[in-house]
Amino acid sequence: MFSNEVLFFGGFILVISIMLLLDLGVFNKKDHVVKFGEAAAWTVAWIALAMVFYFVIRTHGDLVHGMDSYAELETIKNKYAPSLQLIPGNYEASVEIYRKNMSLEFITGYLLEYALSVDNIFVIILIFSSFGVRPIYYKKVLFWGVLGAIIMRFVFIFLGSALMQRFEWIIYIFGLLLVYQGGKIFFEGGEDEKIDPSKHPVVRFTSKYLPVFPRYVREHFFVLKKGKWLLTPLFVVVLIIEFTDLIFAVDSVPAVFSVTKDPYVVFFSNIFAIMGLRSMFFFLSNIMGLFRFLKYGLGVLLVFIGGKMLFHTQLEAIGFETVYSLYVILGILAVSILASVVIPEKKKELTRVPSNS
């Protein structure tokens, strides 16, 4: 017989799978260029769905771990939220405190992951541009990219959680990594990035070890030539996006672990952010130029999260709660977006060539 924990998690996976199948079989029958209005509508829909799940956690969060007594609640609390203050012996009041904290961790982790996904979008735009992918195929490529990202995040999150439970010092490694990456983004955020298709490690690997057709074949990932199946460049682009997400997961997953140690909450927040990534890509790709300071804000955000992991013991001692992290994240994003709007970009002056006459 399955535990409530397994049933809740299985139900979540089932719902996500059904939505992906509907997207593939109903809403994505024909390849088309996603317009700004459609992207905005889907972005709002995914955010609304995440808010619905927030209220599910807020009212029934205890079902995630299937506890029904104060002793079980205290065991889960000590494992994933040791600094949370319960009311000894009062299960009803304590479980309400637990639900409130869990829902706050989810929404904070979701916002953090969604914000960090923006940097992923910058890179995906560069990938599509560098590899000459036609806009009509963006949606299909991103669908399979999202599906692969969900599988990789599942492995990454629960493996990371197991390691953190066994080796507490890993949190300091994650913290140092985030501070380094944040500083790198902040100081290099204004530089123009370029991708050389011929030198990309995924391209070099597939060219060396796998049969690849030299040109795109409409929307196809595979093509049959002389009785042999070959990969098309479009499939190679999907592999590159998967590789890119794996790299970004090294930043974003540890960042959410700074908010909560519960792998289920980390997974839920990651999946909702990833599911909304595709629609946000089409939404932001049209207005990305308006938020030129956003990358700097993401750099500051990673430094804050990394510092929080490095000094988590001291912060817990002074009562630094999850809601404070939420306020800081919102503040950093608001300042970076506001600065982008208020401070206009300086136009580069053309150098005038002196006349010989």
C-alpha positions in Angstrom: 0.0 0.0 0.0 1.3 3.4 -1.0 1.9 6.2 1.6 0.1 9.5 1.4 3.4 11.1 0.5 3.8 8.9 -2.6 0.2 9.4 -3.6 0.4 13.2 -3.4 3.7 13.2 -5.4 2.3 10.7 -7.9 -0.9 12.8 -8.3 1.2 15.9 -9.0 3.3 14.1 -11.6 0.1 12.8 -13.2 -1.4 16.2 -13.5 1.8 17.7 -15.0 2.0 14.7 -17.5 -1.6 15.2 -18.6 -1.0 18.9 -19.2 2.1 18.2 -21.2 0.2 15.6 -23.3 -2.6 18.1 -23.9 -0.1 20.7 -24.9 1.5 18.3 -27.4 -1.6 16.7 -28.8 -4.2 19.5 -28.6 -2.6 23.0 -28.4 0.5 22.2 -30.4 -0.8 20.3 -33.4 0.6 22.7 -35.9 3.8 24.6 -35.7 3.3 28.4 -35.7 5.0 31.6 -34.6 3.8 32.4 -31.1 2.7 36.0 -31.0 3.0 38.4 -28.0 -0.7 38.2 -27.0 -0.7 34.4 -27.0 2.5 34.3 -25.0 1.2 36.8 -22.5 -2.0 34.8 -22.0 -0.1 31.5 -21.4 2.2 33.2 -19.0 -0.7 34.5 -17.0 -2.3 31.0 -17.1 0.8 29.3 -15.8 1.3 31.9 -13.0 -2.4 31.5 -12.0 -2.0 27.7 -11.9 1.0 28.1 -9.6 -1.1 30.3 -7.4 -3.8 27.6 -7.2 -1.2 25.1 -6.1 0.0 27.7 -3.5 -3.5 27.7 -2.0 -3.6 23.8 -2.1 -0.3 23.8 -0.1 -1.6 26.5 2.2 -4.7 24.5 3.1 -3.5 20.9 2.7 0.3 21.1 2.8 0.4 18.4 5.5 -0.8 15.8 2.9 2.6 16.1 1.1 4.2 14.0 3.8 1.1 12.3 4.9 1.3 13.1 8.7 -1.7 12.9 11.0 -0.2 13.3 14.5 2.0 15.8 16.4 4.8 13.3 16.7 4.9 12.8 12.9 4.7 16.6 12.3 7.6 17.2 14.7 9.7 14.5 12.9 9.1 16.2 9.5 9.7 19.6 11.0 13.1 18.6 12.5 14.1 17.1 9.2 13.2 19.9 6.8 12.4 23.0 8.9 14.3 22.8 12.2 14.0 26.5 13.1 10.1 26.4 12.7 8.4 27.0 16.1 5.5 24.7 16.8 3.0 24.6 19.7 4.0 21.5 21.8 1.1 19.0 22.0 -1.3 21.1 19.9 -1.4 19.3 16.6 -4.2 21.4 14.9 -2.5 24.8 15.7 1.0 23.4 14.8 -0.1 21.9 11.5 -1.5 25.3 10.6 1.9 26.9 11.3 3.5 24.2 9.2 1.1 24.7 6.2 1.7 28.5 6.3 5.5 28.1 6.3 5.4 25.4 3.6 3.2 27.6 1.3 5.5 30.5 1.9 8.6 28.4 1.0 6.8 27.3 -2.2 5.9 30.8 -3.4 9.4 32.1 -2.5 11.1 29.2 -4.3 8.8 29.6 -7.3 9.5 33.3 -7.5 13.3 32.7 -7.2 13.3 30.0 -9.8 11.1 32.1 -12.2 13.5 35.0 -11.8 16.6 32.9 -12.4 14.9 31.4 -15.5 15.2 34.8 -17.1 18.9 34.3 -17.5 18.2 31.0 -19.1 15.9 32.8 -21.6 18.8 35.1 -22.6 20.9 32.1 -23.5 18.0 30.3 -25.3 17.5 33.4 -27.5 21.2 33.3 -28.3 21.0 29.6 -29.2 18.1 30.0 -31.6 19.8 33.0 -33.2 23.3 31.4 -33.5 21.9 28.1 -34.9 19.5 29.7 -37.3 16.3 28.1 -36.0 13.2 29.4 -37.6 10.7 31.0 -35.2 8.0 28.7 -36.3 9.8 25.8 -34.6 10.7 27.5 -31.4 7.6 26.2 -29.6 8.3 22.5 -30.5 11.9 22.7 -29.5 11.1 24.3 -26.2 8.4 21.7 -25.4 10.9 18.9 -25.6 13.4 21.0 -23.8 11.0 21.5 -20.9 10.2 17.8 -20.8 13.8 16.9 -20.5 14.4 19.6 -17.9 11.6 18.2 -15.7 13.3 14.7 -15.7 16.8 16.2 -15.0 15.5 18.4 -12.2 13.8 15.4 -10.5 17.1 13.6 -10.4 19.1 16.7 -9.5 16.8 17.8 -6.7 16.3 14.5 -4.8 20.0 13.6 -5.2 21.0 17.0 -3.9 18.6 16.7 -1.0 20.0 13.2 -0.1 23.5 14.6 -0.2 22.6 17.6 1.9 21.0 15.4 4.5 24.1 13.2 4.7 26.8 15.8 4.3 25.7 19.2 5.8 28.9 20.9 4.6 27.6 20.7 1.0 25.5 23.7 1.7 28.6 25.8 2.0 29.9 24.5 -1.4 26.5 25.5 -2.9 26.8 28.9 -1.2 30.3 29.6 -2.6 29.2 28.5 -6.1 26.2 30.9 -6.1 28.3 33.9 -4.8 30.9 33.2 -7.5 28.2 32.9 -10.3 26.4 35.9 -9.0 29.5 38.0 -9.1 30.3 36.8 -12.5 26.9 37.7 -13.9 27.0 41.1 -12.2 30.4 42.1 -13.6 29.9 40.5 -17.0 26.2 41.3 -17.4 26.7 44.1 -19.9 29.0 42.2 -22.2 27.6 40.9 -25.5 27.5 37.2 -25.5 28.1 35.1 -28.6 27.8 31.4 -29.4 30.0 29.8 -32.0 27.9 26.8 -33.3 31.0 24.9 -34.5 32.7 25.1 -31.1 29.8 24.2 -28.9 30.6 21.1 -26.8 27.3 19.4 -27.7 27.8 20.0 -31.4 31.4 18.7 -31.3 30.2 15.6 -29.4 27.3 14.8 -31.7 29.3 15.4 -34.8 32.0 13.0 -33.6 29.9 10.2 -32.1 26.5 10.4 -33.7 25.2 10.5 -37.3 24.0 14.0 -38.0 22.4 15.3 -41.2 24.1 18.5 -42.4 20.9 20.7 -42.7 17.5 21.3 -41.2 14.6 19.1 -42.5 11.5 21.3 -41.6 10.2 20.3 -38.2 11.8 16.8 -38.1 14.2 15.7 -35.4 15.3 12.6 -37.4 15.5 11.8 -41.1 15.9 8.5 -43.0 18.6 8.5 -45.6 19.8 5.4 -47.5 18.2 3.2 -44.9 19.9 4.9 -42.0 18.3 7.2 -39.4 20.2 10.5 -38.9 19.8 13.3 -36.4 18.8 16.7 -37.8 20.3 19.9 -36.5 17.0 20.7 -34.9 17.4 17.7 -32.6 20.9 18.9 -31.8 19.5 22.3 -30.7 17.1 20.4 -28.3 20.2 18.6 -26.9 22.0 22.0 -26.5 19.0 23.4 -24.6 19.0 20.4 -22.3 22.7 20.9 -21.7 22.1 24.6 -21.0 19.3 23.8 -18.5 21.6 21.3 -16.7 24.2 24.1 -16.3 21.6 26.5 -15.0 20.3 23.8 -12.6 23.6 24.0 -10.8 22.7 27.5 -9.9 18.9 27.5 -9.5 18.4 24.2 -7.6 20.9 25.1 -4.8 19.3 28.6 -4.7 15.9 27.2 -3.9 17.5 24.9 -1.3 18.5 28.1 0.5 14.7 28.7 1.0 13.7 25.2 2.0 15.3 21.9 2.7 12.2 20.0 1.7 13.0 18.4 -1.7 9.2 18.1 -2.5 8.8 21.9 -2.2 11.9 22.5 -4.2 10.6 20.2 -6.9 7.1 21.7 -7.0 8.5 25.2 -7.3 11.0 24.2 -9.9 8.5 22.4 -12.1 5.9 25.2 -12.1 8.7 27.7 -13.0 10.0 25.4 -15.8 6.4 24.8 -17.1 6.0 28.5 -17.4 9.4 29.0 -19.0 8.3 28.4 -22.6 5.5 31.0 -22.6 7.7 33.4 -20.7 10.3 33.0 -23.4 7.9 34.2 -26.1 6.7 36.9 -23.8 10.1 38.3 -22.8 11.8 37.8 -26.1 9.7 40.6 -27.5 10.5 43.1 -24.7 13.9 41.8 -23.4 15.6 45.0 -24.5 13.5 47.0 -22.0 15.1 45.2 -19.0 18.8 45.8 -19.5 19.5 46.0 -15.8 17.7 42.7 -15.0 20.8 40.6 -15.5 22.7 42.7 -12.9 19.8 42.2 -10.6 20.0 38.4 -11.0 23.7 38.6 -10.2 22.9 40.4 -6.9 20.2 37.9 -6.3 22.5 35.0 -6.6 25.1 36.7 -4.3 22.3 37.2 -1.7 21.2 33.6 -1.9 24.7 32.3 -1.7 25.5 34.5 1.3 22.3 33.2 2.9 23.6 29.6 2.5 27.0 30.5 3.8 25.6 32.2 6.9 22.5 30.1 7.4 23.4 29.2 11.0 23.8 32.8 12.1 20.7 33.9 10.2 18.6 31.2 11.9 20.0 32.3 15.3 18.7 35.9 14.8 15.3 34.7 13.5 15.7 35.4 9.7 12.5 34.0 8.4 11.5 32.8 4.9 9.3 35.8 4.4 12.3 38.1 4.7 13.9 36.2 1.7 10.7 36.8 -0.2 10.9 40.5 0.5 14.6 40.8 -0.5 14.0 38.9 -3.8 11.0 41.1 -4.7 13.0 44.2 -3.8 16.0 43.2 -6.0 13.8 42.4 -8.9 11.8 45.6 -8.5 14.9 47.8 -8.3 16.5 46.2 -11.4 13.3 46.5 -13.5 12.6 50.1 -12.3 16.2 51.1 -13.0 15.8 49.7 -16.6 12.7 51.8 -17.1 14.0 55.0 -15.4 17.6 55.1 -16.7 17.6 55.3 -20.5 20.3 53.5 -22.4 22.9 55.8 -23.9 22.9 55.8 -27.6 26.3 55.0 -29.2 27.6 57.9 -31.2 28.8 57.2 -34.7 32.5 58.1 -35.3 32.6 60.6 -38.1 35.4 59.9 -40.6 37.3 63.1 -41.5 36.9 64.2 -45.1 40.0 64.4 -47.4 38.6 67.5 -49.2 
